Amino acid sequence: MIRSTFQFIALSALALTLCSCEAYVHRFADASPAPGTVVNWPGVQFDEVRAYCYDYTAERSETFFDLQTGKMHSGVMDPKGVKMSPAQVKRLMQCITVSQPKGSRTPCYAPHHAYLFFSKGRPVAVFEMCFGCNRQKSYPGGTPEYINRQALWDLTAELGLPLGVGNKFYTDACHAGRRR
């Protein structure tokens, strides 16, 4: 019995140490580039930014918005999003293009917020954020590993988008606020 318990614990520990490289790399990643560095993202001209809340569990999709196909995630609360003012866009860019010191994170990546960048009405870039694990993805890539999460949270709250904890919170919020 003791030997079986020990084997179970040993195998469990081994399994934890062999988690995917992707999760390991992003969970424990150092700040890159160095904190305070400003990156040139998205690297394309844009004239409008809209913010969105979505229930990522509504479909199996790699991204909120596919720039190749033009398909938006079906879990979006409001497909029109919230149009950001020039001052809000400036704050957004400060949040997501200035590298911050390494912060805590978990490996979940369950994003519920996205910021879509447009040029003459055509989507050209998207930034997704999971406030739960402090991870984000950008298309095209190139944003810092760590961003100003708190400032982005505050801006998102100012925009009136739901902010909470857990998938159920966002499923309920998006369902209640759904506009098609």
Secondary structure, 3 states (H helix, E strand, C coil): CHHHHHHHHHHHHHHHHCCCHHHHHHHCCCCCCCCCCECCCCCCCCCEEEEEEECHHHCCCCCCEECCCCEECCCECCCCCEECCHHHHHHHHHHHHECCCCCCCCCCCCCCEEEEEEECCEEEEEEEEECCCCEEEEECCCCCCCCCHHHHHHHHHHCCCCCCCCHHHHHHHHHHHCCC
